[in-house]
Amino acid sequence: MENTIPGMELRAHFHSLLERWDATPRQGLPQLAGGQAAFLWRGPGAAFASVYVAPEGELREAWGVHQRHSCATTPPGVRIPAPPNTVVRGFTISPDGTRIAALLSTPQSELAEVYILASGANPVIVPGATVWYAEPQWDADGTALWVLNGKPPQQKLGHYAVDSGLTVELPFPQDLGSTIGCRLSLTHGEGLLRLTAKRPTGEARVWELASGAWRASTATASVPRLAVVEDDGTSLLLDNLLVYRLSPAEYVQSFAIYDEPDSTSTVLWIQTASPERPSGVFCLQVPAETQARHDTDASPMPIIHRRVKALASDGVEIPLIISIRATDLGPDGNPLRPLPLILTCYGGFGVKHKTEAEPSVPAWLESGGVYVAAQIRGGGEQGQAWHEAGRASRKMRTVQDLIDVARYLVTAGWSSAAQIVAFGASHGGLVVTAAALLSPASFGGVVSVAPLLDTVNLHRHGLGRQWAHEFGADGECTDEQRAAYSPVHMLARIETSEAGLPPVLCCLLKHDERVDNSAVVGFVAGIRQRGGDAWLFHENNGGHGQRASADVLAFSSAVLAFAASVSAATMR
């Protein structure tokens, strides 16, 4: 089936563009301790990022704001050796800066083992510790680790003595209750271990471990020192002072604030992501290096990222980020003509959807297309109420938002319905597939990556129990209500494809530990049995999380080639 996927002849074209746009290094936010800085770095051509350690002062000089647009091909410091064929899922530096507790897994699994890494030393595994992304925490003296062991919702808390190997399991607080749907995390500071449980409703509770016993934290939530304000761009305010401004499609992935010992200044580390530079880090000293604005990154072509609002059918404005080449806009700022368009979304779990920080965006634009990120209801772009507006019994509203956005883009002249290819991954794959089934005339094609296609039988998915609240499967909604937007069940109600279903490409990740691939295989077969056009693309090496760069480039080439083919894009 893969040999017949439309666009095979275009893959080489897109692969060449993707390689050129993927030439910048991927930098990770550093962790500082003992005068040392530990960070992730993935250079061009590397499959995965590695852990590096450098003196803090050296890294500040190399990654200072004045070096923000440089593209050094080698990082400062030294690479910390790790076992071969492993992927770093997270890490924590020791209090003295000499060791790293790293979460390492194979590329095929997101469940990681814990290793102790150090410069000039062989990696040492922490026996019996397996972790699902929750970074371990060091004791204050650096002799032991606290680890959230296992995969949600069946996690346990363990204390591991690094040198002796002694392991102690500690019960969770008695009033924690069920952890189904919870996101657990650990932090350590001021001599206390803290456990945070974030409920699907957005409520978070914190406990502190003191003298071997848990107690509910009585500390009041502090006002965040760094405020991220989004308007035409993204403004960063530290202690109410505007310190930096990013472009409309650039966003903050993470940050860290360190007050200098003399208390006269603060060092702010910022990790940003954008299509032009997927992961970059810089630091600035406040107030000495405060800048209200910065020049945009130099790139092979001028790209315009514009924030607009689309009016949904119920009168609510849906935020969009539209990316296009400057040469495809007229003097009035409107597109010269309707163009092939990739429309992306997520719309679930309160996740904030942004323009993909990947080379696939500029590669598509350079080939003459438009790229749009739709921040539909169900996401977290406008707070908890925005999430609730597309959750559980209101999930169909999320699907309708995407349809409304597609219609707006046609009316505004950005594209035509036949040229719009809806693209979504995971929950976004659910939304784009359901939207195409509900309104097939609104789209020229669909790309659905690792999609959640059965929302009635959540138990069939690896993390399905964690998603009960999002889909109202905890008693809030009936099976019939969830079947209204569940693509597997929507398709079952269609006898033939006479409704003119657009071409569909479903992408499977062989080692997906979250979503049941069999639902996707059955869905594609169902479309074909009804006379429709649908294909499966298999990625055999990776899972739902981080994948090797070569696999991502091959995958992106196939997706962009399919989108160009079904939207009749002329490559130029």
N, C-alpha and C positions, 0 to 999 in steps of 0.2 A: 504493500500500500504506500510506503514511503517514496518509492520510485516514481509514483504518479502525482506527487504533491506539486501543485502549480508553482512556477517560478524557479525550477531547477536550474535553468540557464542563466539566472540572475545571481545565483549564490556567490560566484567568484567575484562579481562586481561589488557586492556588499561586503564580502569578507575583506577585500582590499581596503575599502573605506574604514571598516571597523578597526583593522590593524593600525591604520594611521591615526585614528582618533583615540586609540587606546595606548598611546605612546607615553602618557604621563604616569608617574608612579602613584600608587595608592598609599597614602599615609594614614596612620592611626593616632588617636589622641594619646599623648604620653602620660604615664603615671610616674610621679616623682617621689623619691624617698632616699634619704642618706646621701644627698648630692648627686644622685643618679636618676636618669630618665629611661624608662622602658617603654617601647612603642612597637607597633606593627608597621611593616614596610613590605610592599609588593612592587618590585620593579617590572618594567615592560618585559614581557615574555615569560615571567615566572608564573607557575601554576597557582600558587597560593602565597599568602603573606607569611613572613617570618618575624620572630621577636628579635628586636635589637635593643642594646643598652648603650647609652652614651652619657658622659658627664652632662649634668643639667645645663651648665653654662654654655657648653659647646652646642647643645641642641637649640638653646635659645638664640644663639647667634645664627645658626644655620637656618632656623625656621622663623626668624623674626619677621615682623610685618613688612619690613623693607625688602625681604626676599620672597614675598608672597607669590609672585608670578614667575619665579625661577623654576626650572624643571631639572634639578640635579638628578643624575642617573644613579648615583650611589648615596646611601644614607650615611650620616655620621655614626661613630661608634662601631660596635662589633655585633655580629650576628650570634645569637645564642643557639647552640646546637640542640636539635630536637630529633626524635626518632624519625626515620624516613617514612614517606607516604602518610604523613599526618597533617591534619588541618587544625589551626588554632581557633577554637571556639570562644576563647576568653582567657584572661590572665589577671593576676594580682601580684604586684611587686612586694617584697618583704620590707618590714620597717627600716632595715639598715641598707636596703637597696642592693643586696648581694645575690638574692635568689628570686626566682619567678615561680609562682604556682600557676601552671598553665593547664587549660582544658584542651586536650588533644584527642582527636578522633580520626578514623579513616574518612576518606572522601564520601564513602557510602552511608555513613551514619552520623546523625546529629548528637547521639549520646556519647559523651566524651569521658575519657579517663583523666585522672589528675596526675601530672608529672611535676617534679621539682627540677627546674632548669637553672643553670649557672654558667657563667663564662669559664671556659677551660675545664668543664666537668661533664661527665656523662649524665644524660637524663636519668632521673630516679622516679619510678612509678610509686604512687601512694596506693598500697594494696586495698582493693575492695571499694574504691571510690569511683562512682560513675555519675556524671552530672549532665543535666539538660540546661545548659547556658548560664546557670546561676554561678557567678564568680565566687570562688572560695575566699575566705577572710583569714588573715594571719592574726594570731595572738600578738599582743603588744611586744612580747620579747622575741617574736619570730621563731619560736620552737615548735609551734603546732598550728594546724589549720582547722577552721570550721567549714564544713561542706554540706550543702543540700544534696543528698544522695538520691538518685533515681529520676524517673520520668514522671512529670505531672499526670494525674493528681496523686501518685503514690510515692511521695518523697519522704525522706527521713533525714534527720539532722545528726551528723557525726562529727566527732572531735578526733583529729588524727595527729599524733605526735610524730613530727617529721623524722627525727633521728632514731627514736626507739621503736617506731612502728606501732606503738600502743594506740588502740582504737576504742573510743567510748561512744555509745549511742545515747543521745539525749532526747527525751520526749518533747513534743511541741507543747506550747501553753494549753492548759485544759480548756480554756474558753475560745480556742482557735476555731473549733467546730470542723465541719466538712471542708476539705480543700478542693473539692471539685469546682473547676472554673477559676480557682484562685491563682494568682501569680505571686509566688513566694520569692523573697530576696533577703540577703544578709548584708549588713554593713557593720563596721567596727570603728569605734572612735571614743575618745575620752575614757578608755579602759573598759568599755561596755560593748558586748555583742548585741546587735539589734536585729530582730526579725520583723519584716514587713509583709503583710498579707493584703494584696490588692484584690478586691472582689470585682466581678464583672460589672457591677453597678457603678464602679468608680470609687467606692468607699475603700479607704485604706486604714488598717490598724497596725500599731507598732508595739512590740514588746521588747523589754530589755532583760538581759540575763545578768543577775547580780547575785553573788555568793551561791551560784549553782541553782538559783530559782528564777522563774520568769515573773516579771511584773509588767503590767500595762504601762506604757510610757505616758507620762503626764506632761511632757514637753509640748509647748504650743508650736504649731507649724510656723516656721519663720518665713518672712516675705522673701521670695527669691531675689537675689541680688542682681541677676542678669535677666532682663526682660527682652523678649524677642517680639518685635512689633512688625506685622506684615501689612503693607499697603501696596504701593507700586513696586516696592522692593522689600527687603527685610532689614529693619533697623535693630541694632543691638545697643541696649542701654544698660550700663553698669552703674548701680546705685543712682539711677535716674539721670545719668550723664550719657549722652549719645557718644558712643565710642567707635562705631563702625557701621557701614551700610553695605549690604549685599545686593546682588542683582535679583530681578523678579523670580528667576528659576533656580537661584542658589539658596540653599537652606542650611540651617545649623543641625548637624548630626549629634554632636556632643560638645561639652565645654568643661573647663576646670578653672577655678579661681584660687590663686595663691597670693596671700598678703605678704609683702616683703617684711623681714624682721624689723626694719626701722619704722614700719607702719606709715611711711610717707607715700608709698605707691603699691599698686597691685599688679600682678602679672596674670593676664587672661589668655588662656589657651583655647583655641576654637577649631573644631573640625567641621568643615563645610563640604557640601556635595552639590554638584551641578553637572549638566550634560557635558560641558566643555572640560570639566575636571572632576571625575567621579569621587575622589576623596583627597582633600588637601587639608593641611594643618598649618596654622600660623599662630604666633603669640605676639601680644603687644603689651607694653607697660603703660598703665594708666596712672596719672594723666599725661605722662611725658610723650607717648606715641599716639595719643587719641587722634583719630581721623574721622570726620563726619562722612566722608565718601571715599571710594577708591576707584581706580581705573579698572575697566573690565579686562579680563584675561585676553591676551593676544591669541587669535585663532585664525585658521586658514580662510575663514569667511565670516562676514558680519552676521550674527544671529540676533534676532529680536525676540525677547520673551515678554509677553504682554498679559496682564491680568484683566479679565473681563467678567461680566456676569450674564448668565443665560437665565431667562425667565421660564420657570417650570409651569406646567399646566395648572397648578393650584396657586399660582401667583408668587411663589417663593423664588428668590434669586439664587442661582447655583454658581459658585465661583469656578472659573476656569483659568488655566494658564496655557496660553497659546504660544507655540514656538514656531518661527518661520524665518527663512532667509530674508534679509533686508531687501534683496533684489526682487523678491516676489511681492513686495508691497508697492502700491502706487503713492503718489505725492500726498494723497489724503489719508494715508496710513491704512487703507483697506487693501485686501488682496486684489491683485490685478485680474485674477480669474479663479474659478473654483479649482482646487488642487486635491490630489490624493491625500487622504488624511488618516492618521492613526489616532484613535480616541481611546484613552486609557482611564481606568477607574479602579477603586477598591471598595469603598462603601460599606465597611463593616468593622465591628470590634472597636470602634472609636479610633481607628488608625488614621493618621493624617496622610493623605495621598498627595504626592508631589510629582513633578516631571521626573522621569527616570534619570538618575545620575549615572548614565551608561553611554558608551559611544554609539549605541544604536540610534539615539536621538539626532545628533549632528549628521550621522551617516544617512539617515532618512531625509533630513532637510537638504543636505547637499545633493541628493538625487531628485529634488524637486517636490518634496512633500511638506505637509504641515503636521505638527505633533501637538496634541491637546491632552492635558491632564484635567479631568473633571472631578471636582471635590463634592460628590453627591452625598445626600443624606445617608446616615449610617456610619460615616467616618467621624473623625474627631477634629476636623478643621475649624469648626466654630463652637467647640465645647461639648459638654455632656448632652445638652438638649439636641444638638445636631445628630449625635449618635443615637439617641433615643428615638428621633424622628424616623430612623430607618432600621429599627431593631424589632425582632419578634413579629407581632401582628402587623407591624408597619414596614416589613421588609419589602413588600411589593412597591412601596413608595420609592425605595432605592432604585429598583429596576425601572420604574417609570421616569425617574430623574434622568437616567442615561438616555432613554428614548427622547425625552424633551430636549436634552442637550444636543443630540444628533440633529434634531429638527431645527434647532436654533442655528447651528453651524451652516446648514443649508440656506436658511432664510437670510443669514448675514453675509452670504457669499463666500465663505471660506472653502466650501466643498459642495459636492452633490451627494445624494444618498448612495448612489452606486459607487462612489469613491471613498466612502467612509468604512474603515476597517476597525471594528471594536476589539480592543486588546485588554485582557484581564488575566491576572494570575491568582491562584488560590481562591479567596473569597471574590476577588475581582473576576475570576473565571466564571463563577456562578452567575454574577450580575450580567456580564456581557452575553452569556449563553441564553439566560432567561429573557433578556431584552430582545435578542434576535428571534426567539420563538414567539414572543408576544407581539412584536412589530417587525416582521421580516423585511418590510419595504423600507425601513429606516437605515439599513446597513447593506454595504456591498460585500462584506466579509466579516468573519469572526476568528480571532485567535484566542484560544482558551488554554492557559498553561497550568498544569497541576490543579485542575479545577475541582471544586466541591460541587458535585452534580446531584447528589442525593441528600436533601436536607430533612427527609422524613426519617430515614434509618441512620441516625448519626452514629450508632454503635458500630457500624461497619468501617468507620474511619479511625485511624490510629489515635487521634486526639479528640475524637467525637464527644467524649464525655465532658471535655473542657468547654465545648461550644454550646451546651444546653441553654444557657441564659441568652446568648445572642439570637438563637432561633426560637426561643420560647418553648423549648422542649422540656423545661422544668415544670410544666403544668400551665404555663401562661397561654400556650397555643395548642390547638388540636393538630393531629396529623393532616387533616384536610386543609387547614390553613397553611401549613408548611408546603403541602403538595401543590398549592396554587402557583408557587414560584420555583419549585424544585425541578430543574431541567429534565431529569429522568422521568418524572411524573407528567410534566408538561408534554413531553414527546409522546408518551403513551396515549395521550388523548388526541393525537394527530394521526389520522389514518394514512394520508399520503402527503407528499411534499408539494401538492398543488398550490399551497399557500406561497410558494416561491421562497423557501428558506435560503438565505445566503450561504455561500461556501464556508465551511467550518474546518479549521485546523485545530485539533486538540493535541497538546504536547504532554507526554508522559515522562515522569522522572522515575526510573526503574527502582530506585531505593528510597522512594517517598515513604516516610514514617508517619505522616500526618493524614494524607488523603488516600482513599481506596481507589487504586487504579482500575479495578475491574468495572467500576461504575462508568468510567470514561470509555473503556473499550466497548461496553454494551451500548453506550449512548451513540458512539460513532456508527456502530453496526446498525442501530435502529434508524438513523438518518438514511443510511445507504439502502436499507430494506424498503424505505418509503420513497425511494427514487431520488433522494437528495444527494448533494455533494459534500462529503466529509472525509477527512484524512487523519491518520495518527502519525505523530512524529515522536520517535523514541529516543530519549537520552539515557544511555545505559550506564553511565559512570557515576552519576550524582544523585542527590536527594533533594528534599524541599529547601534545604538551607544553602550554604555557600557551595559553589561548584568551581571546578578548575577553569582557569581563564580560557584555555583552548576550547573546552566544551561550551563555554558561554558564547564565544565568538562563532562557533559552528552553529549553535542554536539560533543566535541572533541573525546570522546570515540567512538561515532557512525561513525565519519568521518575516524578515523584511522582504525577502524575495517573494514569498507567498502574498504579502500585503500589496506589493507592487504589481504582481500578476493579476490578482482578482480586482484591483482598483484601476487596472489598465493604465498604470503610471508609465510615463516615458522617461527613462533614465537619462539624466543629463548633468 
